[in-house]
Amino acid sequence: MKHVLTIAGSDTCGGAGIQADIKTFSALGTYGMSVITAVTVQNTQGVFGCQDITPDIIKAQIDAIFTDIEVSAVKIGMVSQIETIKAISEKLRQYTVKNLVLDPVMISKSGFDLMKAEAKETLIKELIPLAYIITPNLPEAEVITGISVKNLNDMEKAAKIIYDMGAKNVLIKGGHMENEATDILFDGEKYTYLKGERIHTKNTHGTGCTLSSAIAANLAKGETVKQAVQNAKEYITDAIAHSLDIGKGVGPTNHFYALYQKAGMEAE
């Protein structure tokens, strides 16, 4: 079994962040581990507060993993401040991390800023060059590139700009477009269009975290980037299709639907 590490924030209600990541790693047959960068106060109705973990503790968590356990892939999620990003970058360079999936989490669905504005340039300088693949949605791609990203042509331009920042592969997610949910994968030479079914449900809490974690798990198992992304997209589509109507707001996806189905359990 491959070991996959998430470096991200904690979500109180378990639908996003490290909780979603570890559920995804487990559902896809890998062993999940975590380095917590921040503790958020959130539920299905929104994010109401955040406490950052100190850089020294973040670095110590990373040391604890890499000095003891082989890591086959790393997913980075919420990294809210400059000091956090620098601490993570320092340690990942020290341990020569492979299969790094960077999910540039910036704004929650409820509009809460999960990354301080001044941290953007540090993310670009320190983490994007380490990324084997980066997975921004349209608003995140706009923040990173400084251009408007509204259609497929814009997505291609944004992918090229981010690739030139040092990422080995770029996946621009098209979930924010009005029509079909088409993602674009760029490897520096070829644009691959990944069309997906748009599922009409309000329960999409943690979809970005789950997709990037699924890509990391698939890469850890030896899949190519294209295979890892395609299989991750199938996984998240299934999880959204059978999402859980939990709480009063935006519910989570169903990370274990396929396993529940195999076990003959009620999955919804």
C-alpha positions as CSV (number, residue, x, y, z in Angstrom):
1,M,0.0,0.0,0.0
2,K,1.3,3.4,-1.0
3,H,1.5,6.2,1.6
4,V,0.1,9.7,0.7
5,L,0.5,12.9,2.7
6,T,-1.8,15.9,2.8
7,I,-0.6,19.2,4.0
8,A,-3.7,21.3,4.5
9,G,-6.2,22.8,6.9
10,S,-8.6,21.0,9.1
11,D,-12.4,21.2,8.4
12,T,-14.6,20.9,11.5
13,C,-17.5,19.3,9.6
14,G,-15.3,16.8,7.7
15,G,-16.3,17.6,4.2
16,A,-13.1,19.4,3.0
17,G,-9.5,19.9,4.1
18,I,-7.5,17.1,5.6
19,Q,-10.6,15.1,6.5
20,A,-11.7,14.9,2.9
21,D,-8.2,14.2,1.8
22,I,-7.7,11.2,4.2
23,K,-11.1,9.8,3.3
24,T,-10.2,10.0,-0.4
25,F,-6.8,8.4,0.1
26,S,-8.5,5.6,2.0
27,A,-11.3,5.1,-0.6
28,L,-8.7,4.8,-3.3
29,G,-6.6,2.1,-1.5
30,T,-3.7,4.2,-0.2
31,Y,-2.6,5.1,3.4
32,G,-3.3,8.7,4.3
33,M,-1.2,10.9,6.6
34,S,-1.6,14.6,7.5
35,V,0.3,17.8,8.3
36,I,-2.2,20.4,9.6
37,T,-1.5,24.0,8.5
38,A,-4.6,25.6,10.0
39,V,-7.7,24.8,12.1
40,T,-10.8,26.3,10.6
41,V,-14.2,26.9,12.2
42,Q,-16.7,25.8,9.6
43,N,-19.8,23.8,8.8
44,T,-22.0,23.3,5.8
45,Q,-23.1,27.0,6.0
46,G,-19.7,28.6,5.8
47,V,-16.3,29.3,7.3
48,F,-16.4,31.5,10.5
49,G,-12.8,31.6,11.7
50,C,-9.3,30.2,11.3
51,Q,-6.2,29.7,13.5
52,D,-2.9,29.1,11.7
53,I,-0.5,26.6,13.0
54,T,3.0,28.0,13.7
55,P,5.7,27.4,11.0
56,D,7.9,25.5,13.5
57,I,5.1,23.0,14.3
58,I,4.4,22.6,10.6
59,K,8.0,21.9,9.9
60,A,8.1,19.4,12.8
61,Q,5.1,17.6,11.5
62,I,6.7,17.2,8.1
63,D,10.0,16.0,9.7
64,A,8.0,13.5,11.7
65,I,6.6,11.9,8.6
66,F,9.6,12.0,6.3
67,T,12.1,10.7,8.8
68,D,10.0,7.6,9.5
69,I,7.7,6.8,6.6
70,E,8.1,6.5,2.8
71,V,5.9,9.1,1.0
72,S,4.7,8.3,-2.5
73,A,2.8,11.5,-3.1
74,V,2.0,14.8,-1.4
75,K,-1.1,16.9,-1.7
76,I,-1.0,20.6,-0.6
77,G,-4.2,22.4,0.2
78,M,-4.8,25.4,2.4
79,V,-1.7,27.4,3.1
80,S,-2.9,30.8,4.2
81,Q,0.2,32.9,5.0
82,I,3.8,33.6,3.8
83,E,5.5,32.0,6.8
84,T,3.5,28.8,6.3
85,I,4.4,28.5,2.6
86,K,8.1,29.1,3.2
87,A,8.1,26.5,5.9
88,I,6.5,23.9,3.7
89,S,8.7,24.8,0.7
90,E,11.9,24.5,2.8
91,K,11.0,21.0,4.0
92,L,9.7,19.7,0.7
93,R,12.9,20.7,-1.0
94,Q,14.9,19.1,1.8
95,Y,13.2,15.8,1.3
96,T,13.1,16.0,-2.5
97,V,9.3,15.3,-2.7
98,K,7.9,13.5,-5.7
99,N,4.3,13.5,-7.1
100,L,3.4,16.8,-5.5
101,V,-0.2,17.9,-6.2
102,L,-0.8,21.6,-5.4
103,D,-4.4,22.7,-4.9
104,P,-4.2,26.5,-4.5
105,V,-7.1,26.9,-2.1
106,M,-7.8,30.7,-1.8
107,I,-11.5,31.4,-1.2
108,S,-14.2,29.2,0.4
109,K,-17.5,28.7,-1.3
110,S,-19.0,31.1,1.3
111,G,-16.5,33.8,0.4
112,F,-14.1,33.4,3.3
113,D,-10.5,34.3,2.3
114,L,-8.4,31.1,3.0
115,M,-5.2,32.7,1.7
116,K,-3.9,36.1,2.7
117,A,-3.5,38.4,-0.4
118,E,0.2,39.0,0.3
119,A,0.9,35.2,0.3
120,K,0.0,34.8,-3.5
121,E,3.5,35.8,-4.7
122,T,5.1,33.5,-2.2
123,L,3.0,30.6,-3.4
124,I,4.0,31.4,-7.0
125,K,7.7,31.6,-6.1
126,E,8.0,28.8,-3.6
127,L,5.4,26.1,-4.3
128,I,4.4,26.2,-8.0
129,P,7.9,25.3,-9.2
130,L,7.8,22.2,-6.9
131,A,4.4,21.1,-8.3
132,Y,4.1,18.0,-10.4
133,I,0.6,19.1,-11.1
134,I,-1.4,22.2,-9.9
135,T,-5.2,22.2,-9.9
136,P,-6.7,25.7,-9.8
137,N,-10.4,26.4,-10.4
138,L,-11.3,29.5,-12.6
139,P,-11.2,32.1,-9.8
140,E,-7.9,30.7,-8.5
141,A,-6.5,30.7,-12.0
142,E,-7.5,34.4,-12.3
143,V,-5.7,35.3,-9.1
144,I,-2.6,33.4,-10.0
145,T,-2.3,34.7,-13.6
146,G,-3.9,38.1,-13.3
147,I,-6.1,37.5,-16.4
148,S,-9.8,36.9,-16.8
149,V,-10.6,33.2,-17.2
150,K,-14.2,32.8,-18.4
151,N,-14.1,30.2,-21.3
152,L,-12.0,27.4,-22.7
153,N,-9.7,29.7,-24.6
154,D,-9.0,31.7,-21.5
155,M,-8.3,28.4,-19.6
156,E,-5.7,27.4,-22.2
157,K,-4.0,30.8,-21.8
158,A,-4.0,30.5,-18.0
159,A,-2.6,27.0,-18.1
160,K,0.3,28.1,-20.2
161,I,1.0,31.0,-17.9
162,I,1.0,28.8,-14.8
163,Y,3.1,26.2,-16.6
164,D,5.7,28.8,-17.3
165,M,5.8,29.6,-13.6
166,G,7.3,26.1,-13.1
167,A,4.6,23.6,-12.6
168,K,5.2,20.3,-14.6
169,N,1.5,19.9,-15.4
170,V,-1.5,22.2,-15.0
171,L,-5.2,21.2,-14.6
172,I,-7.6,24.2,-14.9
173,K,-10.9,23.1,-13.5
174,G,-14.0,24.3,-15.4
175,G,-16.6,23.7,-12.7
176,H,-17.4,27.4,-12.5
177,M,-18.4,27.7,-16.1
178,E,-22.2,27.8,-16.8
179,N,-22.5,24.9,-19.2
180,E,-20.6,21.6,-19.2
181,A,-17.9,21.0,-16.6
182,T,-14.9,20.8,-18.9
183,D,-11.4,20.7,-17.3
184,I,-8.2,21.3,-19.3
185,L,-4.9,19.5,-18.6
186,F,-1.7,21.0,-20.0
187,D,1.7,19.2,-19.9
188,G,3.7,21.9,-21.7
189,E,3.0,20.5,-25.1
190,K,-0.5,19.3,-25.4
191,Y,-3.9,20.5,-24.1
192,T,-6.2,17.6,-23.1
193,Y,-9.9,18.4,-22.7
194,L,-11.6,16.4,-20.0
195,K,-15.4,16.7,-20.3
196,G,-17.6,15.8,-17.4
197,E,-21.2,15.5,-16.5
198,R,-22.6,18.5,-14.6
199,I,-24.5,17.2,-11.6
200,H,-27.2,19.5,-10.3
201,T,-26.9,19.4,-6.5
202,K,-26.1,21.9,-3.8
203,N,-23.9,19.4,-2.0
204,T,-20.4,20.1,-3.4
205,H,-18.5,20.9,-0.2
206,G,-14.9,19.8,-0.5
207,T,-15.0,18.9,-4.2
208,G,-11.6,20.6,-5.0
209,C,-9.9,19.0,-2.0
210,T,-11.3,15.6,-3.0
211,L,-10.3,15.8,-6.6
212,S,-6.7,16.9,-5.9
213,S,-6.4,14.2,-3.2
214,A,-7.6,11.6,-5.7
215,I,-5.0,12.7,-8.2
216,A,-2.3,12.3,-5.5
217,A,-3.5,8.9,-4.6
218,N,-3.6,7.8,-8.2
219,L,-0.1,9.1,-8.9
220,A,1.2,7.3,-5.8
221,K,-0.1,4.1,-7.3
222,G,1.9,4.6,-10.5
223,E,-0.6,6.1,-12.8
224,T,0.4,8.6,-15.5
225,V,-0.8,12.2,-15.0
226,K,-3.5,11.8,-17.6
227,Q,-4.7,8.5,-16.1
228,A,-4.6,10.0,-12.6
229,V,-6.6,13.0,-13.5
230,Q,-9.2,11.0,-15.6
231,N,-9.7,8.5,-12.8
232,A,-9.9,11.2,-10.2
233,K,-12.5,13.0,-12.2
234,E,-14.6,9.8,-12.4
235,Y,-14.2,9.4,-8.7
236,I,-15.3,12.9,-7.8
237,T,-18.2,12.8,-10.2
238,D,-19.5,9.6,-8.5
239,A,-19.0,11.2,-5.1
240,I,-21.0,14.3,-6.1
241,A,-23.7,12.2,-7.7
242,H,-24.3,10.5,-4.4
243,S,-23.5,13.4,-2.2
244,L,-24.8,13.6,1.4
245,D,-27.5,16.0,2.5
246,I,-25.9,16.8,5.8
247,G,-26.5,20.0,7.7
248,K,-28.4,23.2,6.7
249,G,-26.1,24.3,3.9
250,V,-23.8,22.9,1.3
251,G,-23.3,19.2,2.1
252,P,-20.3,17.0,1.5
253,T,-19.6,14.6,-1.3
254,N,-19.9,10.8,-0.6
255,H,-16.2,9.7,-0.5
256,F,-17.0,6.1,0.3
257,Y,-20.1,5.5,-2.0
258,A,-18.5,2.8,-4.1
259,L,-17.2,0.9,-1.0
260,Y,-20.5,1.2,0.7
261,Q,-22.2,-0.2,-2.4
262,K,-19.8,-3.1,-2.6
263,A,-20.4,-3.9,1.1
264,G,-24.2,-3.9,0.5
265,M,-24.6,-0.9,2.8
266,E,-27.0,2.0,2.4
267,A,-24.8,4.7,0.8
268,E,-27.1,7.7,1.0
